[in-house]
Amino acid sequence: MAHWLMKSEPDAWSWEQQVKKGAKGEAWSGVRNHTAKLNLMKMKKGDRAFFYHSNIGKEIVGIVHIAREHYPDPTAKAGDPWVVVDVVADEPLAKPVSLAVIKDEPKLKEMALLKYSRLSVQPVTDAEWKLLCKMGGVKA
């Protein structure tokens, strides 16, 4: 099982909105970067991802899982190559993990979040996942 980090601006799509979707979940739409798209295409049903509030808050606030693998993004123009996956909220972090705290942790210095700060969908290594879950007060 792979792990991921998915960024959303909370004024556009927040953790609270994701939670309200319940077991049905929601399509992760609007990704318009080819690397992020390729990451969406690598996701498998059951993979877990951190839900990260970008711009406002700049912190990991929850964990979601992939409920449906990639399919054409319904918000894209016909014929465009963009895709979505469906995500369902699993649990909030007991303690959100801020970007500042992540930057201060030497074991996370190679994390994609720090190296590719503008990438909206990115992989998380198993070691990073375990450490961030511990920092956030949830089981890995």
Secondary structure as UniProt FT lines:
FT   STRAND          3..8
FT   TURN            10..12
FT   HELIX           15..20
FT   HELIX           22..24
FT   STRAND          26..27
FT   HELIX           34..42
FT   TURN            45..46
FT   STRAND          48..53
FT   STRAND          59..72
FT   TURN            74..75
FT   TURN            78..79
FT   STRAND          83..98
FT   HELIX           99..104
FT   HELIX           106..108
FT   TURN            109..110
FT   HELIX           112..115
FT   TURN            117..118
FT   STRAND          121..124
FT   HELIX           126..136
//
